[in-house]
Amino acid sequence: MIRQVRGTIVGIEKEGVVIDMAGWGVFIYVPSPELLTEGSLITLKTHLSIKQDGMDLYGFVDTSDLEFFQQLLTVSGVGPKTALSIQKRAPRENLQAAIGKRDIDYLTRVVGLGKKAAEKLSVELSEKIGVKDGVTDDEDGEVFDTLVALGYTDKEARKAVGTIPTGVSGKEARLKAALSTGAK
């Protein structure tokens, strides 16, 4: 298993990055490639997915993001690309809190899952994750609603909420951060 890679980012693509490792250009799927900078040195914790048609690497800057990704994979019917897609839509802490509290409304509205998929995630993972304190998922619901009221589509609002840095707290500050991303 490949558990970690380190190298220089030589290309940023829609779904991931290409990292130069000892002369090899290795493509790694990442949740937010737009946040990375070409030419920078990076270390990623990785998950190797072996399929019938090949192998894919999924990389995460934070070990907690990798662990959450692997928890998502334990849900029946959730593969690596679906798990990565879920992680792209909202900060990990908010997703964990919503799953831990079985907040189906947040998972369907902000994350964009269907009701059955949200319920399945909540049922299968809520006990593993538990309820996290100090997370801003209620605020994100309000930020999402405000963005939609301002003319954002659901998809654009989800993308904007997903780009809010985790250190930003308070509805006003989170809304300002979402608006400043230019995600629309």
ChimeraX commands (.cxc) that place a marker at each C-alpha (Angstrom):
marker #1 position 0.00,0.00,0.00 radius 0.5
marker #1 position 1.11,3.54,-0.70 radius 0.5
marker #1 position 0.36,5.47,2.50 radius 0.5
marker #1 position 2.12,8.77,1.77 radius 0.5
marker #1 position 3.62,10.65,-1.15 radius 0.5
marker #1 position 5.86,13.68,-1.23 radius 0.5
marker #1 position 6.85,15.71,-4.23 radius 0.5
marker #1 position 6.43,18.87,-6.26 radius 0.5
marker #1 position 3.06,19.71,-7.79 radius 0.5
marker #1 position 3.66,19.91,-11.55 radius 0.5
marker #1 position 0.02,20.10,-12.63 radius 0.5
marker #1 position -3.38,20.91,-11.23 radius 0.5
marker #1 position -6.39,19.32,-12.89 radius 0.5
marker #1 position -10.12,19.42,-12.23 radius 0.5
marker #1 position -10.18,16.36,-9.95 radius 0.5
marker #1 position -6.64,16.22,-8.63 radius 0.5
marker #1 position -2.98,17.03,-8.96 radius 0.5
marker #1 position 0.06,15.62,-10.73 radius 0.5
marker #1 position 3.03,15.27,-8.40 radius 0.5
marker #1 position 6.60,14.77,-9.58 radius 0.5
marker #1 position 8.10,11.98,-7.50 radius 0.5
marker #1 position 11.62,10.99,-8.56 radius 0.5
marker #1 position 10.85,11.84,-12.19 radius 0.5
marker #1 position 7.45,10.14,-12.27 radius 0.5
marker #1 position 4.34,12.25,-12.75 radius 0.5
marker #1 position 1.79,10.64,-10.41 radius 0.5
marker #1 position -1.87,11.71,-10.60 radius 0.5
marker #1 position -3.62,11.86,-7.22 radius 0.5
marker #1 position -7.29,12.65,-6.66 radius 0.5
marker #1 position -7.69,15.36,-3.99 radius 0.5
marker #1 position -10.82,17.01,-2.53 radius 0.5
marker #1 position -9.85,20.61,-3.35 radius 0.5
marker #1 position -7.18,20.87,-6.04 radius 0.5
marker #1 position -7.99,24.57,-6.54 radius 0.5
marker #1 position -6.53,25.29,-3.08 radius 0.5
marker #1 position -3.11,23.90,-4.03 radius 0.5
marker #1 position -0.32,25.75,-5.84 radius 0.5
marker #1 position 1.63,24.47,-8.80 radius 0.5
marker #1 position 5.36,24.29,-8.10 radius 0.5
marker #1 position 4.96,23.80,-4.36 radius 0.5
marker #1 position 6.31,20.85,-2.39 radius 0.5
marker #1 position 3.52,18.77,-0.84 radius 0.5
marker #1 position 3.13,15.72,1.36 radius 0.5
marker #1 position -0.15,13.82,1.06 radius 0.5
marker #1 position -1.53,10.96,3.13 radius 0.5
marker #1 position -2.94,8.55,0.58 radius 0.5
marker #1 position -5.45,5.79,0.02 radius 0.5
marker #1 position -4.74,3.35,-2.81 radius 0.5
marker #1 position -7.84,2.02,-4.54 radius 0.5
marker #1 position -7.33,-1.09,-6.64 radius 0.5
marker #1 position -10.04,-1.77,-9.20 radius 0.5
marker #1 position -10.50,-4.12,-12.11 radius 0.5
marker #1 position -9.42,-1.46,-14.60 radius 0.5
marker #1 position -6.48,-0.02,-12.66 radius 0.5
marker #1 position -5.32,1.73,-9.52 radius 0.5
marker #1 position -6.19,5.20,-8.22 radius 0.5
marker #1 position -4.52,7.23,-5.49 radius 0.5
marker #1 position -6.56,9.58,-3.29 radius 0.5
marker #1 position -4.58,12.14,-1.31 radius 0.5
marker #1 position -5.24,14.30,1.74 radius 0.5
marker #1 position -3.12,16.96,3.42 radius 0.5
marker #1 position -4.65,16.14,6.82 radius 0.5
marker #1 position -4.66,12.64,8.35 radius 0.5
marker #1 position -8.14,13.31,9.78 radius 0.5
marker #1 position -9.48,13.88,6.25 radius 0.5
marker #1 position -8.00,10.54,5.15 radius 0.5
marker #1 position -9.54,8.76,8.14 radius 0.5
marker #1 position -12.96,10.29,7.40 radius 0.5
marker #1 position -12.60,9.29,3.73 radius 0.5
marker #1 position -11.92,5.71,4.83 radius 0.5
marker #1 position -14.95,5.81,7.16 radius 0.5
marker #1 position -17.12,6.89,4.23 radius 0.5
marker #1 position -15.84,3.88,2.27 radius 0.5
marker #1 position -17.28,1.54,4.92 radius 0.5
marker #1 position -20.80,2.60,3.92 radius 0.5
marker #1 position -22.25,0.08,1.47 radius 0.5
marker #1 position -22.56,1.58,-1.99 radius 0.5
marker #1 position -20.02,4.36,-1.37 radius 0.5
marker #1 position -16.88,4.06,-3.46 radius 0.5
marker #1 position -13.79,6.26,-3.49 radius 0.5
marker #1 position -15.10,8.76,-6.05 radius 0.5
marker #1 position -18.39,9.17,-4.18 radius 0.5
marker #1 position -16.57,9.59,-0.86 radius 0.5
marker #1 position -14.28,12.23,-2.39 radius 0.5
marker #1 position -17.28,14.01,-3.92 radius 0.5
marker #1 position -18.93,14.17,-0.49 radius 0.5
marker #1 position -15.76,15.63,1.02 radius 0.5
marker #1 position -15.58,18.30,-1.68 radius 0.5
marker #1 position -18.99,19.70,-0.75 radius 0.5
marker #1 position -18.46,20.73,2.87 radius 0.5
marker #1 position -15.72,20.88,5.51 radius 0.5
marker #1 position -15.01,17.53,7.20 radius 0.5
marker #1 position -15.92,18.82,10.66 radius 0.5
marker #1 position -19.35,19.92,9.44 radius 0.5
marker #1 position -19.97,16.62,7.68 radius 0.5
marker #1 position -18.97,14.67,10.77 radius 0.5
marker #1 position -21.22,16.77,12.98 radius 0.5
marker #1 position -24.18,16.40,10.61 radius 0.5
marker #1 position -23.69,12.63,10.37 radius 0.5
marker #1 position -23.14,12.31,14.13 radius 0.5
marker #1 position -26.36,14.24,14.88 radius 0.5
marker #1 position -28.19,12.53,11.99 radius 0.5
marker #1 position -28.95,15.93,10.47 radius 0.5
marker #1 position -30.58,14.74,7.26 radius 0.5
marker #1 position -31.63,18.30,6.36 radius 0.5
marker #1 position -28.00,19.52,6.30 radius 0.5
marker #1 position -26.82,16.49,4.33 radius 0.5
marker #1 position -29.54,16.89,1.69 radius 0.5
marker #1 position -29.61,20.69,1.46 radius 0.5
marker #1 position -26.00,21.78,1.90 radius 0.5
marker #1 position -24.10,18.64,0.86 radius 0.5
marker #1 position -26.55,17.74,-1.91 radius 0.5
marker #1 position -27.12,14.09,-1.10 radius 0.5
marker #1 position -30.43,12.46,-1.81 radius 0.5
marker #1 position -32.61,11.72,1.22 radius 0.5
marker #1 position -31.98,7.96,1.11 radius 0.5
marker #1 position -28.22,8.40,0.73 radius 0.5
marker #1 position -28.14,10.92,3.61 radius 0.5
marker #1 position -30.12,8.58,5.85 radius 0.5
marker #1 position -27.87,5.66,4.94 radius 0.5
marker #1 position -24.73,7.67,5.78 radius 0.5
marker #1 position -26.23,8.80,9.07 radius 0.5
marker #1 position -27.37,5.35,10.13 radius 0.5
marker #1 position -24.16,3.55,9.20 radius 0.5
marker #1 position -21.67,6.16,10.47 radius 0.5
marker #1 position -23.34,8.13,13.29 radius 0.5
marker #1 position -22.19,5.79,16.04 radius 0.5
marker #1 position -18.65,5.58,14.64 radius 0.5
marker #1 position -18.35,9.35,14.40 radius 0.5
marker #1 position -20.35,10.54,17.41 radius 0.5
marker #1 position -21.52,14.10,17.90 radius 0.5
marker #1 position -18.80,16.74,17.60 radius 0.5
marker #1 position -19.07,19.98,19.55 radius 0.5
marker #1 position -18.25,23.45,18.31 radius 0.5
marker #1 position -19.05,22.79,14.68 radius 0.5
marker #1 position -20.82,25.31,12.51 radius 0.5
marker #1 position -23.20,23.12,10.50 radius 0.5
marker #1 position -26.30,25.10,11.60 radius 0.5
marker #1 position -24.56,28.31,10.51 radius 0.5
marker #1 position -23.68,26.73,7.17 radius 0.5
marker #1 position -27.34,25.92,6.60 radius 0.5
marker #1 position -28.16,29.58,7.12 radius 0.5
marker #1 position -25.26,30.68,4.89 radius 0.5
marker #1 position -26.47,28.26,2.21 radius 0.5
marker #1 position -30.03,29.68,2.42 radius 0.5
marker #1 position -28.69,33.25,2.23 radius 0.5
marker #1 position -26.60,32.47,-0.86 radius 0.5
marker #1 position -29.63,30.92,-2.58 radius 0.5
marker #1 position -31.69,34.00,-1.66 radius 0.5
marker #1 position -28.95,36.13,-3.26 radius 0.5
marker #1 position -29.37,34.27,-6.54 radius 0.5
marker #1 position -26.88,31.41,-6.25 radius 0.5
marker #1 position -28.03,28.04,-7.58 radius 0.5
marker #1 position -27.99,25.15,-5.11 radius 0.5
marker #1 position -24.80,23.83,-6.73 radius 0.5
marker #1 position -23.06,27.23,-6.57 radius 0.5
marker #1 position -24.13,27.71,-2.94 radius 0.5
marker #1 position -22.82,24.24,-1.99 radius 0.5
marker #1 position -19.50,25.02,-3.70 radius 0.5
marker #1 position -19.22,28.38,-1.91 radius 0.5
marker #1 position -20.01,26.82,1.50 radius 0.5
marker #1 position -17.46,24.09,0.82 radius 0.5
marker #1 position -14.69,26.66,0.28 radius 0.5
marker #1 position -15.14,28.41,3.64 radius 0.5
marker #1 position -11.95,27.90,5.69 radius 0.5
marker #1 position -12.51,25.76,8.79 radius 0.5
marker #1 position -11.15,28.45,11.14 radius 0.5
marker #1 position -13.89,30.95,10.24 radius 0.5
marker #1 position -16.74,31.00,12.77 radius 0.5
marker #1 position -19.93,33.00,13.08 radius 0.5
marker #1 position -22.65,33.26,10.46 radius 0.5
marker #1 position -21.62,36.72,9.22 radius 0.5
marker #1 position -17.94,35.80,8.87 radius 0.5
marker #1 position -18.78,32.50,7.16 radius 0.5
marker #1 position -21.14,34.27,4.74 radius 0.5
marker #1 position -18.47,36.85,3.93 radius 0.5
marker #1 position -15.91,34.09,3.34 radius 0.5
marker #1 position -18.33,32.24,1.05 radius 0.5
marker #1 position -19.06,35.39,-0.93 radius 0.5
marker #1 position -15.36,36.25,-1.26 radius 0.5
marker #1 position -14.53,32.93,-2.92 radius 0.5
marker #1 position -16.20,33.97,-6.15 radius 0.5
marker #1 position -17.67,30.47,-6.44 radius 0.5
marker #1 position -20.67,31.72,-8.40 radius 0.5
marker link #1:1,2 radius 0.2
marker link #1:2,3 radius 0.2
marker link #1:3,4 radius 0.2
marker link #1:4,5 radius 0.2
marker link #1:5,6 radius 0.2
marker link #1:6,7 radius 0.2
marker link #1:7,8 radius 0.2
marker link #1:8,9 radius 0.2
marker link #1:9,10 radius 0.2
marker link #1:10,11 radius 0.2
marker link #1:11,12 radius 0.2
marker link #1:12,13 radius 0.2
marker link #1:13,14 radius 0.2
marker link #1:14,15 radius 0.2
marker link #1:15,16 radius 0.2
marker link #1:16,17 radius 0.2
marker link #1:17,18 radius 0.2
marker link #1:18,19 radius 0.2
marker link #1:19,20 radius 0.2
marker link #1:20,21 radius 0.2
marker link #1:21,22 radius 0.2
marker link #1:22,23 radius 0.2
marker link #1:23,24 radius 0.2
marker link #1:24,25 radius 0.2
marker link #1:25,26 radius 0.2
marker link #1:26,27 radius 0.2
marker link #1:27,28 radius 0.2
marker link #1:28,29 radius 0.2
marker link #1:29,30 radius 0.2
marker link #1:30,31 radius 0.2
marker link #1:31,32 radius 0.2
marker link #1:32,33 radius 0.2
marker link #1:33,34 radius 0.2
marker link #1:34,35 radius 0.2
marker link #1:35,36 radius 0.2
marker link #1:36,37 radius 0.2
marker link #1:37,38 radius 0.2
marker link #1:38,39 radius 0.2
marker link #1:39,40 radius 0.2
marker link #1:40,41 radius 0.2
marker link #1:41,42 radius 0.2
marker link #1:42,43 radius 0.2
marker link #1:43,44 radius 0.2
marker link #1:44,45 radius 0.2
marker link #1:45,46 radius 0.2
marker link #1:46,47 radius 0.2
marker link #1:47,48 radius 0.2
marker link #1:48,49 radius 0.2
marker link #1:49,50 radius 0.2
marker link #1:50,51 radius 0.2
marker link #1:51,52 radius 0.2
marker link #1:52,53 radius 0.2
marker link #1:53,54 radius 0.2
marker link #1:54,55 radius 0.2
marker link #1:55,56 radius 0.2
marker link #1:56,57 radius 0.2
marker link #1:57,58 radius 0.2
marker link #1:58,59 radius 0.2
marker link #1:59,60 radius 0.2
marker link #1:60,61 radius 0.2
marker link #1:61,62 radius 0.2
marker link #1:62,63 radius 0.2
marker link #1:63,64 radius 0.2
marker link #1:64,65 radius 0.2
marker link #1:65,66 radius 0.2
marker link #1:66,67 radius 0.2
marker link #1:67,68 radius 0.2
marker link #1:68,69 radius 0.2
marker link #1:69,70 radius 0.2
marker link #1:70,71 radius 0.2
marker link #1:71,72 radius 0.2
marker link #1:72,73 radius 0.2
marker link #1:73,74 radius 0.2
marker link #1:74,75 radius 0.2
marker link #1:75,76 radius 0.2
marker link #1:76,77 radius 0.2
marker link #1:77,78 radius 0.2
marker link #1:78,79 radius 0.2
marker link #1:79,80 radius 0.2
marker link #1:80,81 radius 0.2
marker link #1:81,82 radius 0.2
marker link #1:82,83 radius 0.2
marker link #1:83,84 radius 0.2
marker link #1:84,85 radius 0.2
marker link #1:85,86 radius 0.2
marker link #1:86,87 radius 0.2
marker link #1:87,88 radius 0.2
marker link #1:88,89 radius 0.2
marker link #1:89,90 radius 0.2
marker link #1:90,91 radius 0.2
marker link #1:91,92 radius 0.2
marker link #1:92,93 radius 0.2
marker link #1:93,94 radius 0.2
marker link #1:94,95 radius 0.2
marker link #1:95,96 radius 0.2
marker link #1:96,97 radius 0.2
marker link #1:97,98 radius 0.2
marker link #1:98,99 radius 0.2
marker link #1:99,100 radius 0.2
marker link #1:100,101 radius 0.2
marker link #1:101,102 radius 0.2
marker link #1:102,103 radius 0.2
marker link #1:103,104 radius 0.2
marker link #1:104,105 radius 0.2
marker link #1:105,106 radius 0.2
marker link #1:106,107 radius 0.2
marker link #1:107,108 radius 0.2
marker link #1:108,109 radius 0.2
marker link #1:109,110 radius 0.2
marker link #1:110,111 radius 0.2
marker link #1:111,112 radius 0.2
marker link #1:112,113 radius 0.2
marker link #1:113,114 radius 0.2
marker link #1:114,115 radius 0.2
marker link #1:115,116 radius 0.2
marker link #1:116,117 radius 0.2
marker link #1:117,118 radius 0.2
marker link #1:118,119 radius 0.2
marker link #1:119,120 radius 0.2
marker link #1:120,121 radius 0.2
marker link #1:121,122 radius 0.2
marker link #1:122,123 radius 0.2
marker link #1:123,124 radius 0.2
marker link #1:124,125 radius 0.2
marker link #1:125,126 radius 0.2
marker link #1:126,127 radius 0.2
marker link #1:127,128 radius 0.2
marker link #1:128,129 radius 0.2
marker link #1:129,130 radius 0.2
marker link #1:130,131 radius 0.2
marker link #1:131,132 radius 0.2
marker link #1:132,133 radius 0.2
marker link #1:133,134 radius 0.2
marker link #1:134,135 radius 0.2
marker link #1:135,136 radius 0.2
marker link #1:136,137 radius 0.2
marker link #1:137,138 radius 0.2
marker link #1:138,139 radius 0.2
marker link #1:139,140 radius 0.2
marker link #1:140,141 radius 0.2
marker link #1:141,142 radius 0.2
marker link #1:142,143 radius 0.2
marker link #1:143,144 radius 0.2
marker link #1:144,145 radius 0.2
marker link #1:145,146 radius 0.2
marker link #1:146,147 radius 0.2
marker link #1:147,148 radius 0.2
marker link #1:148,149 radius 0.2
marker link #1:149,150 radius 0.2
marker link #1:150,151 radius 0.2
marker link #1:151,152 radius 0.2
marker link #1:152,153 radius 0.2
marker link #1:153,154 radius 0.2
marker link #1:154,155 radius 0.2
marker link #1:155,156 radius 0.2
marker link #1:156,157 radius 0.2
marker link #1:157,158 radius 0.2
marker link #1:158,159 radius 0.2
marker link #1:159,160 radius 0.2
marker link #1:160,161 radius 0.2
marker link #1:161,162 radius 0.2
marker link #1:162,163 radius 0.2
marker link #1:163,164 radius 0.2
marker link #1:164,165 radius 0.2
marker link #1:165,166 radius 0.2
marker link #1:166,167 radius 0.2
marker link #1:167,168 radius 0.2
marker link #1:168,169 radius 0.2
marker link #1:169,170 radius 0.2
marker link #1:170,171 radius 0.2
marker link #1:171,172 radius 0.2
marker link #1:172,173 radius 0.2
marker link #1:173,174 radius 0.2
marker link #1:174,175 radius 0.2
marker link #1:175,176 radius 0.2
marker link #1:176,177 radius 0.2
marker link #1:177,178 radius 0.2
marker link #1:178,179 radius 0.2
marker link #1:179,180 radius 0.2
marker link #1:180,181 radius 0.2
marker link #1:181,182 radius 0.2
marker link #1:182,183 radius 0.2
marker link #1:183,184 radius 0.2
view
